[in-house]
Amino acid sequence: METGALVDFARVRPLAAWSLSAAALGGAMAFYLGDGAVDGVPMAAAMVCVVLMQYVSHPLNDLTDYELDREAAIESTRRRKPLVRGAIATSEAKGLSVAVAAVVVALMAYLIILRPLLLLPATFGMFALLGYNHRALRLSYRPFTELYLSMPVNAIAVAVIAYVGSGVLTAATVAVAVTFGFAASAFFVSMMSMDYPTDRAHGKVTTVVRYPRSHWCTIYPAIGLGVALLALPAVAVELGTTLGLVYGAITAAVFGALIVLGRSADRLRHRNLDDRVEEMASRTGDLRMRQLYISVVYALALTTLFLALEV
């Protein structure tokens, strides 16, 4: 096994958009909810658990998608797949997955002992991890996982870290967590559009494979914006009208940008279906990365906002 394979499995940019952003935002909200006093060790354990859960999902997913990845536009979309390039053997990837998963389970057990209410989100997290990546279930080969797996996992990560650190869970916490979940998952939907040709050829029935003429890359962040607007009163009640409006303005701007980029991803796929565009994968990959960076900036903006409120 090449040492670089361990780094490649991390996939730093998706890791930053999901678990690292969730850890930062959840931690900032814990400081805000706890008036600067947090339960540091358990919160740090929750952060590590969230990051490791995403990390281990990568080798698990690569094992499931090995044959598909060999034909996908990996290089042109700037992705690194250690199994495909032979940097790690299948047996080694399995052993790595088991070892990291064992650490995750141990951290979950520790946190559940401290806060028994965490049993439910922990159970869902393990279901999402194994259900999406395990060959027996292969939920990654079915549509709408972005709605019932990806978004909830990201939302739960933020809410759990905030709750573990502060011991408090408010309506505003849930609202912000769910909104982050939609923002962080938008690039995941565009990635499915990017991989449409290969996924379809291998029987991977993602949402865009099931509905290739849909505008799902546009609709998904639009749903997120709608949810955010509906939840805005709960946030405004907790933060106050002025800061609630600041939060709403930032959120609207972020989702507006995600919707515009999603619309471009849909148009590229439609033109590809009509044989009117070349290099769809690489061009959609660029759009996907812009969405990823926007979601990271969004998480950092909200993190700064909540830390400023605590001060």
Phi and psi restraints in degrees (value plus and minus 20) as a CYANA .aco file:
   2 GLU   PHI     -98.7   -58.7
   2 GLU   PSI     119.4   159.4
   3 THR   PHI     -79.0   -39.0
   3 THR   PSI     -53.9   -13.9
   4 GLY   PHI     -82.0   -42.0
   4 GLY   PSI     -41.5    -1.5
   5 ALA   PHI     -83.2   -43.2
   5 ALA   PSI     -55.6   -15.6
   6 LEU   PHI     -85.1   -45.1
   6 LEU   PSI     -56.8   -16.8
   7 VAL   PHI     -91.0   -51.0
   7 VAL   PSI     -62.1   -22.1
   8 ASP   PHI     -81.3   -41.3
   8 ASP   PSI     -57.6   -17.6
   9 PHE   PHI     -84.8   -44.8
   9 PHE   PSI     -46.9    -6.9
  10 ALA   PHI     -85.0   -45.0
  10 ALA   PSI     -56.0   -16.0
  11 ARG   PHI      27.3    67.3
  11 ARG   PSI      54.0    94.0
  12 VAL   PHI     -75.2   -35.2
  12 VAL   PSI     -61.1   -21.1
  13 ARG   PHI     -87.9   -47.9
  13 ARG   PSI     -68.8   -28.8
  14 PRO   PHI     -81.8   -41.8
  14 PRO   PSI     -54.3   -14.3
  15 LEU   PHI     -82.7   -42.7
  15 LEU   PSI     -60.2   -20.2
  16 ALA   PHI     -86.7   -46.7
  16 ALA   PSI     -57.9   -17.9
  17 ALA   PHI     -92.7   -52.7
  17 ALA   PSI     -48.6    -8.6
  18 TRP   PHI    -126.9   -86.9
  18 TRP   PSI    -104.0   -64.0
  19 SER   PHI     -90.9   -50.9
  19 SER   PSI     -59.9   -19.9
  20 LEU   PHI     -87.8   -47.8
  20 LEU   PSI     -61.3   -21.3
  21 SER   PHI     -85.2   -45.2
  21 SER   PSI     -61.5   -21.5
  22 ALA   PHI     -82.2   -42.2
  22 ALA   PSI     -60.4   -20.4
  23 ALA   PHI     -84.1   -44.1
  23 ALA   PSI     -64.3   -24.3
  24 ALA   PHI     -84.5   -44.5
  24 ALA   PSI     -67.2   -27.2
  25 LEU   PHI     -86.6   -46.6
  25 LEU   PSI     -65.9   -25.9
  26 GLY   PHI     -81.0   -41.0
  26 GLY   PSI     -60.2   -20.2
  27 GLY   PHI     -85.1   -45.1
  27 GLY   PSI     -62.5   -22.5
  28 ALA   PHI     -82.8   -42.8
  28 ALA   PSI     -60.3   -20.3
  29 MET   PHI     -87.8   -47.8
  29 MET   PSI     -53.2   -13.2
  30 ALA   PHI     -83.9   -43.9
  30 ALA   PSI     -62.7   -22.7
  31 PHE   PHI     -82.5   -42.5
  31 PHE   PSI     -60.7   -20.7
  32 TYR   PHI     -86.4   -46.4
  32 TYR   PSI     -67.6   -27.6
  33 LEU   PHI     -87.5   -47.5
  33 LEU   PSI     -53.0   -13.0
  34 GLY   PHI    -113.6   -73.6
  34 GLY   PSI      -9.3    30.7
  35 ASP   PHI      33.7    73.7
  35 ASP   PSI      21.8    61.8
  36 GLY   PHI      70.2   110.2
  36 GLY   PSI     -31.8     8.2
  37 ALA   PHI    -125.3   -85.3
  37 ALA   PSI      97.0   137.0
  38 VAL   PHI    -145.8  -105.8
  38 VAL   PSI     137.9   177.9
  39 ASP   PHI    -104.5   -64.5
  39 ASP   PSI      67.9   107.9
  40 GLY   PHI     -80.2   -40.2
  40 GLY   PSI     -69.2   -29.2
  41 VAL   PHI     -85.5   -45.5
  41 VAL   PSI     -70.5   -30.5
  42 PRO   PHI     -80.5   -40.5
  42 PRO   PSI     -58.3   -18.3
  43 MET   PHI     -85.2   -45.2
  43 MET   PSI     -61.0   -21.0
  44 ALA   PHI     -82.7   -42.7
  44 ALA   PSI     -59.6   -19.6
  45 ALA   PHI     -82.9   -42.9
  45 ALA   PSI     -60.9   -20.9
  46 ALA   PHI     -84.1   -44.1
  46 ALA   PSI     -60.0   -20.0
  47 MET   PHI     -82.8   -42.8
  47 MET   PSI     -67.2   -27.2
  48 VAL   PHI     -82.2   -42.2
  48 VAL   PSI     -61.0   -21.0
  49 CYS   PHI     -80.6   -40.6
  49 CYS   PSI     -63.9   -23.9
  50 VAL   PHI     -83.2   -43.2
  50 VAL   PSI     -64.6   -24.6
  51 VAL   PHI     -85.4   -45.4
  51 VAL   PSI     -63.6   -23.6
  52 LEU   PHI     -87.4   -47.4
  52 LEU   PSI     -52.8   -12.8
  53 MET   PHI     -83.5   -43.5
  53 MET   PSI     -60.8   -20.8
  54 GLN   PHI     -90.4   -50.4
  54 GLN   PSI     -59.9   -19.9
  55 TYR   PHI     -77.8   -37.8
  55 TYR   PSI     -69.9   -29.9
  56 VAL   PHI     -88.7   -48.7
  56 VAL   PSI     -42.1    -2.1
  57 SER   PHI     -85.8   -45.8
  57 SER   PSI     -44.7    -4.7
  58 HIS   PHI     -90.9   -50.9
  58 HIS   PSI     -72.2   -32.2
  59 PRO   PHI     -83.9   -43.9
  59 PRO   PSI     -54.3   -14.3
  60 LEU   PHI     -82.6   -42.6
  60 LEU   PSI     -63.6   -23.6
  61 ASN   PHI     -88.0   -48.0
  61 ASN   PSI     -56.8   -16.8
  62 ASP   PHI     -86.3   -46.3
  62 ASP   PSI     -54.1   -14.1
  63 LEU   PHI     -86.5   -46.5
  63 LEU   PSI     -60.8   -20.8
  64 THR   PHI     -88.4   -48.4
  64 THR   PSI     -59.2   -19.2
  65 ASP   PHI    -120.3   -80.3
  65 ASP   PSI      -2.0    38.0
  66 TYR   PHI     -74.7   -34.7
  66 TYR   PSI     -71.8   -31.8
  67 GLU   PHI     -84.8   -44.8
  67 GLU   PSI     -58.8   -18.8
  68 LEU   PHI     -86.7   -46.7
  68 LEU   PSI     -63.0   -23.0
  69 ASP   PHI     -84.1   -44.1
  69 ASP   PSI     -47.3    -7.3
  70 ARG   PHI     -85.2   -45.2
  70 ARG   PSI     -42.0    -2.0
  71 GLU   PHI    -129.5   -89.5
  71 GLU   PSI     -30.7     9.3
  72 ALA   PHI     -94.1   -54.1
  72 ALA   PSI     142.3   182.3
  73 ALA   PHI    -100.2   -60.2
  73 ALA   PSI      51.9    91.9
  74 ILE   PHI     -93.6   -53.6
  74 ILE   PSI     -72.2   -32.2
  75 GLU   PHI     -85.9   -45.9
  75 GLU   PSI     -63.1   -23.1
  76 SER   PHI     -88.6   -48.6
  76 SER   PSI     -38.3     1.7
  77 THR   PHI    -125.2   -85.2
  77 THR   PSI      -7.2    32.8
  78 ARG   PHI      40.0    80.0
  78 ARG   PSI      17.2    57.2
  79 ARG   PHI    -123.9   -83.9
  79 ARG   PSI     130.4   170.4
  80 ARG   PHI    -140.1  -100.1
  80 ARG   PSI     102.2   142.2
  81 LYS   PHI    -139.6   -99.6
  81 LYS   PSI      81.5   121.5
  82 PRO   PHI     -77.9   -37.9
  82 PRO   PSI     -57.2   -17.2
  83 LEU   PHI     -86.1   -46.1
  83 LEU   PSI     -62.4   -22.4
  84 VAL   PHI     -85.0   -45.0
  84 VAL   PSI     -61.2   -21.2
  85 ARG   PHI    -108.8   -68.8
  85 ARG   PSI     -14.7    25.3
  86 GLY   PHI      57.1    97.1
  86 GLY   PSI       0.2    40.2
  87 ALA   PHI     -97.5   -57.5
  87 ALA   PSI     -36.1     3.9
  88 ILE   PHI    -169.6  -129.6
  88 ILE   PSI     122.7   162.7
  89 ALA   PHI    -100.5   -60.5
  89 ALA   PSI     138.0   178.0
  90 THR   PHI     -78.1   -38.1
  90 THR   PSI     -63.7   -23.7
  91 SER   PHI     -82.8   -42.8
  91 SER   PSI     -57.7   -17.7
  92 GLU   PHI     -88.6   -48.6
  92 GLU   PSI     -59.1   -19.1
  93 ALA   PHI     -83.6   -43.6
  93 ALA   PSI     -59.5   -19.5
  94 LYS   PHI     -84.8   -44.8
  94 LYS   PSI     -63.6   -23.6
  95 GLY   PHI     -83.5   -43.5
  95 GLY   PSI     -61.4   -21.4
  96 LEU   PHI     -81.1   -41.1
  96 LEU   PSI     -62.9   -22.9
  97 SER   PHI     -82.9   -42.9
  97 SER   PSI     -63.3   -23.3
  98 VAL   PHI     -83.6   -43.6
  98 VAL   PSI     -62.8   -22.8
  99 ALA   PHI     -84.5   -44.5
  99 ALA   PSI     -66.4   -26.4
 100 VAL   PHI     -87.6   -47.6
 100 VAL   PSI     -60.6   -20.6
 101 ALA   PHI     -81.7   -41.7
 101 ALA   PSI     -55.5   -15.5
 102 ALA   PHI     -84.4   -44.4
 102 ALA   PSI     -59.3   -19.3
 103 VAL   PHI     -85.2   -45.2
 103 VAL   PSI     -61.6   -21.6
 104 VAL   PHI     -79.3   -39.3
 104 VAL   PSI     -66.6   -26.6
 105 VAL   PHI     -82.7   -42.7
 105 VAL   PSI     -60.0   -20.0
 106 ALA   PHI     -83.9   -43.9
 106 ALA   PSI     -62.8   -22.8
 107 LEU   PHI     -85.0   -45.0
 107 LEU   PSI     -60.2   -20.2
 108 MET   PHI     -82.1   -42.1
 108 MET   PSI     -63.3   -23.3
 109 ALA   PHI     -81.0   -41.0
 109 ALA   PSI     -63.5   -23.5
 110 TYR   PHI     -79.6   -39.6
 110 TYR   PSI     -65.7   -25.7
 111 LEU   PHI     -89.3   -49.3
 111 LEU   PSI     -57.6   -17.6
 112 ILE   PHI     -86.4   -46.4
 112 ILE   PSI     -56.8   -16.8
 113 ILE   PHI     -81.2   -41.2
 113 ILE   PSI     -60.0   -20.0
 114 LEU   PHI     -92.5   -52.5
 114 LEU   PSI     -61.8   -21.8
 115 ARG   PHI    -154.9  -114.9
 115 ARG   PSI      70.2   110.2
 116 PRO   PHI     -74.6   -34.6
 116 PRO   PSI     -46.2    -6.2
 117 LEU   PHI     -82.6   -42.6
 117 LEU   PSI     -37.0     3.0
 118 LEU   PHI     -94.7   -54.7
 118 LEU   PSI     -27.0    13.0
 119 LEU   PHI     -78.2   -38.2
 119 LEU   PSI     -60.7   -20.7
 120 LEU   PHI     -86.8   -46.8
 120 LEU   PSI     -73.6   -33.6
 121 PRO   PHI     -83.4   -43.4
 121 PRO   PSI     -52.5   -12.5
 122 ALA   PHI     -85.5   -45.5
 122 ALA   PSI     -60.9   -20.9
 123 THR   PHI     -83.7   -43.7
 123 THR   PSI     -63.5   -23.5
 124 PHE   PHI     -83.8   -43.8
 124 PHE   PSI     -60.1   -20.1
 125 GLY   PHI     -80.9   -40.9
 125 GLY   PSI     -62.9   -22.9
 126 MET   PHI     -88.7   -48.7
 126 MET   PSI     -56.8   -16.8
 127 PHE   PHI     -81.6   -41.6
 127 PHE   PSI     -63.9   -23.9
 128 ALA   PHI     -83.9   -43.9
 128 ALA   PSI     -63.9   -23.9
 129 LEU   PHI     -81.8   -41.8
 129 LEU   PSI     -69.8   -29.8
 130 LEU   PHI     -99.6   -59.6
 130 LEU   PSI     -58.4   -18.4
 131 GLY   PHI     -83.5   -43.5
 131 GLY   PSI     -59.0   -19.0
 132 TYR   PHI     -93.5   -53.5
 132 TYR   PSI     -54.5   -14.5
 133 ASN   PHI    -128.6   -88.6
 133 ASN   PSI     -40.0     0.0
 134 HIS   PHI     -97.3   -57.3
 134 HIS   PSI     118.5   158.5
 135 ARG   PHI     -81.5   -41.5
 135 ARG   PSI     -47.5    -7.5
 136 ALA   PHI     -91.3   -51.3
 136 ALA   PSI     -54.8   -14.8
 137 LEU   PHI    -120.3   -80.3
 137 LEU   PSI     -67.2   -27.2
 138 ARG   PHI      27.2    67.2
 138 ARG   PSI      32.4    72.4
 139 LEU   PHI     -84.7   -44.7
 139 LEU   PSI     -40.2    -0.2
 140 SER   PHI     -85.0   -45.0
 140 SER   PSI     -34.8     5.2
 141 TYR   PHI    -117.2   -77.2
 141 TYR   PSI      -7.2    32.8
 142 ARG   PHI    -143.4  -103.4
 142 ARG   PSI     138.4   178.4
 143 PRO   PHI     -97.2   -57.2
 143 PRO   PSI     141.5   181.5
 144 PHE   PHI      46.9    86.9
 144 PHE   PSI      -0.1    39.9
 145 THR   PHI     -83.8   -43.8
 145 THR   PSI     -45.0    -5.0
 146 GLU   PHI     -84.1   -44.1
 146 GLU   PSI     -46.0    -6.0
 147 LEU   PHI    -108.2   -68.2
 147 LEU   PSI     -64.9   -24.9
 148 TYR   PHI    -120.8   -80.8
 148 TYR   PSI     -24.0    16.0
 149 LEU   PHI    -143.9  -103.9
 149 LEU   PSI     -79.1   -39.1
 150 SER   PHI     -82.5   -42.5
 150 SER   PSI     -75.0   -35.0
 151 MET   PHI     -80.6   -40.6
 151 MET   PSI     -69.5   -29.5
 152 PRO   PHI     -80.6   -40.6
 152 PRO   PSI     -58.9   -18.9
 153 VAL   PHI     -81.5   -41.5
 153 VAL   PSI     -65.3   -25.3
 154 ASN   PHI     -86.5   -46.5
 154 ASN   PSI     -59.4   -19.4
 155 ALA   PHI     -86.1   -46.1
 155 ALA   PSI     -64.4   -24.4
 156 ILE   PHI     -82.4   -42.4
 156 ILE   PSI     -58.4   -18.4
 157 ALA   PHI     -78.5   -38.5
 157 ALA   PSI     -66.8   -26.8
 158 VAL   PHI     -84.2   -44.2
 158 VAL   PSI     -69.5   -29.5
 159 ALA   PHI     -83.3   -43.3
 159 ALA   PSI     -60.6   -20.6
 160 VAL   PHI     -86.1   -46.1
 160 VAL   PSI     -65.0   -25.0
 161 ILE   PHI     -83.0   -43.0
 161 ILE   PSI     -62.6   -22.6
 162 ALA   PHI     -82.2   -42.2
 162 ALA   PSI     -61.8   -21.8
 163 TYR   PHI     -89.0   -49.0
 163 TYR   PSI     -64.3   -24.3
 164 VAL   PHI     -82.8   -42.8
 164 VAL   PSI     -60.9   -20.9
 165 GLY   PHI     -92.1   -52.1
 165 GLY   PSI     -55.4   -15.4
 166 SER   PHI    -127.8   -87.8
 166 SER   PSI     -42.7    -2.7
 167 GLY   PHI      57.3    97.3
 167 GLY   PSI     -10.7    29.3
 168 VAL   PHI    -145.9  -105.9
 168 VAL   PSI     121.5   161.5
 169 LEU   PHI    -155.0  -115.0
 169 LEU   PSI      94.5   134.5
 170 THR   PHI    -131.4   -91.4
 170 THR   PSI     148.5   188.5
 171 ALA   PHI     -81.9   -41.9
 171 ALA   PSI     -58.1   -18.1
 172 ALA   PHI     -85.2   -45.2
 172 ALA   PSI     -57.9   -17.9
 173 THR   PHI     -79.4   -39.4
 173 THR   PSI     -67.3   -27.3
 174 VAL   PHI     -83.3   -43.3
 174 VAL   PSI     -62.5   -22.5
 175 ALA   PHI     -81.8   -41.8
 175 ALA   PSI     -67.1   -27.1
 176 VAL   PHI     -84.5   -44.5
 176 VAL   PSI     -61.2   -21.2
 177 ALA   PHI     -82.5   -42.5
 177 ALA   PSI     -65.1   -25.1
 178 VAL   PHI     -86.1   -46.1
 178 VAL   PSI     -61.2   -21.2
 179 THR   PHI     -81.6   -41.6
 179 THR   PSI     -64.4   -24.4
 180 PHE   PHI     -79.4   -39.4
 180 PHE   PSI     -60.6   -20.6
 181 GLY   PHI     -77.3   -37.3
 181 GLY   PSI     -62.6   -22.6
 182 PHE   PHI     -87.6   -47.6
 182 PHE   PSI     -63.8   -23.8
 183 ALA   PHI     -84.1   -44.1
 183 ALA   PSI     -62.7   -22.7
 184 ALA   PHI     -90.1   -50.1
 184 ALA   PSI     -42.6    -2.6
 185 SER   PHI    -114.2   -74.2
 185 SER   PSI     -26.9    13.1
 186 ALA   PHI     -80.6   -40.6
 186 ALA   PSI     -60.8   -20.8
 187 PHE   PHI     -88.2   -48.2
 187 PHE   PSI     -46.7    -6.7
 188 PHE   PHI     -84.5   -44.5
 188 PHE   PSI     -58.7   -18.7
 189 VAL   PHI     -87.6   -47.6
 189 VAL   PSI     -62.1   -22.1
 190 SER   PHI     -85.8   -45.8
 190 SER   PSI     -51.8   -11.8
 191 MET   PHI     -83.8   -43.8
 191 MET   PSI     -58.1   -18.1
 192 MET   PHI     -83.0   -43.0
 192 MET   PSI     -57.5   -17.5
 193 SER   PHI     -87.1   -47.1
 193 SER   PSI     -59.9   -19.9
 194 MET   PHI     -79.0   -39.0
 194 MET   PSI     -59.5   -19.5
 195 ASP   PHI    -113.1   -73.1
 195 ASP   PSI      -9.4    30.6
 196 TYR   PHI     -70.1   -30.1
 196 TYR   PSI     -71.6   -31.6
 197 PRO   PHI     -79.7   -39.7
 197 PRO   PSI     -66.0   -26.0
 198 THR   PHI     -89.9   -49.9
 198 THR   PSI     -62.0   -22.0
 199 ASP   PHI     -79.3   -39.3
 199 ASP   PSI     -65.0   -25.0
 200 ARG   PHI     -82.4   -42.4
 200 ARG   PSI     -61.6   -21.6
 201 ALA   PHI     -85.9   -45.9
 201 ALA   PSI     -46.3    -6.3
 202 HIS   PHI    -124.7   -84.7
 202 HIS   PSI      -8.2    31.8
 203 GLY   PHI      55.0    95.0
 203 GLY   PSI       0.5    40.5
 204 LYS   PHI    -108.8   -68.8
 204 LYS   PSI      80.3   120.3
 205 VAL   PHI    -111.3   -71.3
 205 VAL   PSI      55.1    95.1
 206 THR   PHI     -93.2   -53.2
 206 THR   PSI     158.8   198.8
 207 THR   PHI     -79.6   -39.6
 207 THR   PSI     -64.3   -24.3
 208 VAL   PHI     -94.4   -54.4
 208 VAL   PSI     -42.9    -2.9
 209 VAL   PHI     -93.7   -53.7
 209 VAL   PSI     -61.2   -21.2
 210 ARG   PHI     -86.7   -46.7
 210 ARG   PSI     -57.7   -17.7
 211 TYR   PHI    -148.6  -108.6
 211 TYR   PSI      52.4    92.4
 212 PRO   PHI     -83.5   -43.5
 212 PRO   PSI     -46.7    -6.7
 213 ARG   PHI    -112.9   -72.9
 213 ARG   PSI     -12.3    27.7
 214 SER   PHI     -93.4   -53.4
 214 SER   PSI     153.6   193.6
 215 HIS   PHI    -135.6   -95.6
 215 HIS   PSI      24.5    64.5
 216 TRP   PHI     -86.1   -46.1
 216 TRP   PSI     -52.9   -12.9
 217 CYS   PHI     -85.3   -45.3
 217 CYS   PSI     -45.3    -5.3
 218 THR   PHI    -107.8   -67.8
 218 THR   PSI     -62.4   -22.4
 219 ILE   PHI     -86.3   -46.3
 219 ILE   PSI     -59.1   -19.1
 220 TYR   PHI     -79.4   -39.4
 220 TYR   PSI     -74.4   -34.4
 221 PRO   PHI     -86.0   -46.0
 221 PRO   PSI     -45.5    -5.5
 222 ALA   PHI     -85.6   -45.6
 222 ALA   PSI     -58.7   -18.7
 223 ILE   PHI     -82.0   -42.0
 223 ILE   PSI     -63.2   -23.2
 224 GLY   PHI     -79.2   -39.2
 224 GLY   PSI     -62.0   -22.0
 225 LEU   PHI     -84.2   -44.2
 225 LEU   PSI     -62.1   -22.1
 226 GLY   PHI     -81.4   -41.4
 226 GLY   PSI     -63.5   -23.5
 227 VAL   PHI     -83.1   -43.1
 227 VAL   PSI     -62.1   -22.1
 228 ALA   PHI     -81.8   -41.8
 228 ALA   PSI     -61.0   -21.0
 229 LEU   PHI     -88.3   -48.3
 229 LEU   PSI     -58.8   -18.8
 230 LEU   PHI     -85.3   -45.3
 230 LEU   PSI     -53.5   -13.5
 231 ALA   PHI    -108.0   -68.0
 231 ALA   PSI     -27.1    12.9
 232 LEU   PHI     -76.7   -36.7
 232 LEU   PSI     -60.7   -20.7
 233 PRO   PHI     -77.4   -37.4
 233 PRO   PSI     -58.0   -18.0
 234 ALA   PHI     -84.8   -44.8
 234 ALA   PSI     -57.8   -17.8
 235 VAL   PHI     -90.1   -50.1
 235 VAL   PSI     -62.4   -22.4
 236 ALA   PHI     -84.0   -44.0
 236 ALA   PSI     -56.0   -16.0
 237 VAL   PHI     -81.8   -41.8
 237 VAL   PSI     -60.1   -20.1
 238 GLU   PHI    -100.5   -60.5
 238 GLU   PSI     -60.5   -20.5
 239 LEU   PHI    -108.2   -68.2
 239 LEU   PSI     -40.7    -0.7
 240 GLY   PHI      80.6   120.6
 240 GLY   PSI     138.3   178.3
 241 THR   PHI     -81.4   -41.4
 241 THR   PSI     -67.7   -27.7
 242 THR   PHI     -83.1   -43.1
 242 THR   PSI     -72.4   -32.4
 243 LEU   PHI     -88.2   -48.2
 243 LEU   PSI     -50.8   -10.8
 244 GLY   PHI     -83.2   -43.2
 244 GLY   PSI     -58.8   -18.8
 245 LEU   PHI     -89.0   -49.0
 245 LEU   PSI     -56.7   -16.7
 246 VAL   PHI     -82.1   -42.1
 246 VAL   PSI     -67.1   -27.1
 247 TYR   PHI     -78.3   -38.3
 247 TYR   PSI     -64.5   -24.5
 248 GLY   PHI     -83.8   -43.8
 248 GLY   PSI     -59.5   -19.5
 249 ALA   PHI     -86.1   -46.1
 249 ALA   PSI     -63.4   -23.4
 250 ILE   PHI     -81.6   -41.6
 250 ILE   PSI     -65.6   -25.6
 251 THR   PHI     -82.9   -42.9
 251 THR   PSI     -64.5   -24.5
 252 ALA   PHI     -82.7   -42.7
 252 ALA   PSI     -61.7   -21.7
 253 ALA   PHI     -83.9   -43.9
 253 ALA   PSI     -63.0   -23.0
 254 VAL   PHI     -83.5   -43.5
 254 VAL   PSI     -69.2   -29.2
 255 PHE   PHI     -89.7   -49.7
 255 PHE   PSI     -49.9    -9.9
 256 GLY   PHI     -80.7   -40.7
 256 GLY   PSI     -64.4   -24.4
 257 ALA   PHI     -85.6   -45.6
 257 ALA   PSI     -60.2   -20.2
 258 LEU   PHI     -84.4   -44.4
 258 LEU   PSI     -56.9   -16.9
 259 ILE   PHI     -86.9   -46.9
 259 ILE   PSI     -63.3   -23.3
 260 VAL   PHI     -81.6   -41.6
 260 VAL   PSI     -65.3   -25.3
 261 LEU   PHI     -87.7   -47.7
 261 LEU   PSI     -57.2   -17.2
 262 GLY   PHI     -83.8   -43.8
 262 GLY   PSI     -58.3   -18.3
 263 ARG   PHI     -82.6   -42.6
 263 ARG   PSI     -59.5   -19.5
 264 SER   PHI     -84.9   -44.9
 264 SER   PSI     -58.5   -18.5
 265 ALA   PHI     -84.3   -44.3
 265 ALA   PSI     -61.3   -21.3
 266 ASP   PHI     -82.8   -42.8
 266 ASP   PSI     -63.9   -23.9
 267 ARG   PHI     -83.7   -43.7
 267 ARG   PSI     -58.5   -18.5
 268 LEU   PHI     -83.0   -43.0
 268 LEU   PSI     -62.8   -22.8
 269 ARG   PHI     -84.8   -44.8
 269 ARG   PSI     -62.8   -22.8
 270 HIS   PHI     -83.0   -43.0
 270 HIS   PSI     -61.8   -21.8
 271 ARG   PHI     -87.0   -47.0
 271 ARG   PSI     -54.6   -14.6
 272 ASN   PHI     -85.6   -45.6
 272 ASN   PSI     -59.0   -19.0
 273 LEU   PHI     -82.7   -42.7
 273 LEU   PSI     -49.8    -9.8
 274 ASP   PHI    -113.5   -73.5
 274 ASP   PSI     -10.1    29.9
 275 ASP   PHI      37.8    77.8
 275 ASP   PSI      19.3    59.3
 276 ARG   PHI    -137.6   -97.6
 276 ARG   PSI      -6.6    33.4
 277 VAL   PHI    -170.1  -130.1
 277 VAL   PSI     123.4   163.4
 278 GLU   PHI    -131.0   -91.0
 278 GLU   PSI     140.9   180.9
 279 GLU   PHI      35.6    75.6
 279 GLU   PSI      21.8    61.8
 280 MET   PHI     -79.6   -39.6
 280 MET   PSI     -61.4   -21.4
 281 ALA   PHI     -81.4   -41.4
 281 ALA   PSI     -68.9   -28.9
 282 SER   PHI     -87.6   -47.6
 282 SER   PSI     -58.7   -18.7
 283 ARG   PHI     -89.5   -49.5
 283 ARG   PSI     -60.6   -20.6
 284 THR   PHI     -88.0   -48.0
 284 THR   PSI     -53.9   -13.9
 285 GLY   PHI     -79.8   -39.8
 285 GLY   PSI     -58.1   -18.1
 286 ASP   PHI     -84.9   -44.9
 286 ASP   PSI     -61.3   -21.3
 287 LEU   PHI     -83.7   -43.7
 287 LEU   PSI     -61.5   -21.5
 288 ARG   PHI     -80.0   -40.0
 288 ARG   PSI     -61.8   -21.8
 289 MET   PHI     -88.1   -48.1
 289 MET   PSI     -53.8   -13.8
 290 ARG   PHI     -85.1   -45.1
 290 ARG   PSI     -60.4   -20.4
 291 GLN   PHI     -83.4   -43.4
 291 GLN   PSI     -60.0   -20.0
 292 LEU   PHI     -80.5   -40.5
 292 LEU   PSI     -67.7   -27.7
 293 TYR   PHI     -83.7   -43.7
 293 TYR   PSI     -58.2   -18.2
 294 ILE   PHI     -82.8   -42.8
 294 ILE   PSI     -62.1   -22.1
 295 SER   PHI     -86.1   -46.1
 295 SER   PSI     -54.6   -14.6
 296 VAL   PHI     -86.4   -46.4
 296 VAL   PSI     -65.1   -25.1
 297 VAL   PHI     -81.7   -41.7
 297 VAL   PSI     -58.9   -18.9
 298 TYR   PHI     -80.8   -40.8
 298 TYR   PSI     -66.7   -26.7
 299 ALA   PHI     -82.0   -42.0
 299 ALA   PSI     -60.9   -20.9
 300 LEU   PHI     -86.4   -46.4
 300 LEU   PSI     -58.6   -18.6
 301 ALA   PHI     -83.7   -43.7
 301 ALA   PSI     -64.7   -24.7
 302 LEU   PHI     -88.8   -48.8
 302 LEU   PSI     -56.6   -16.6
 303 THR   PHI     -79.9   -39.9
 303 THR   PSI     -65.9   -25.9
 304 THR   PHI     -82.4   -42.4
 304 THR   PSI     -61.3   -21.3
 305 LEU   PHI     -80.4   -40.4
 305 LEU   PSI     -68.2   -28.2
 306 PHE   PHI     -91.1   -51.1
 306 PHE   PSI     -54.8   -14.8
 307 LEU   PHI     -86.8   -46.8
 307 LEU   PSI     -58.4   -18.4
 308 ALA   PHI     -84.2   -44.2
 308 ALA   PSI     -57.3   -17.3
 309 LEU   PHI     -85.7   -45.7
 309 LEU   PSI     -56.5   -16.5
 310 GLU   PHI     -87.3   -47.3
 310 GLU   PSI     -59.0   -19.0
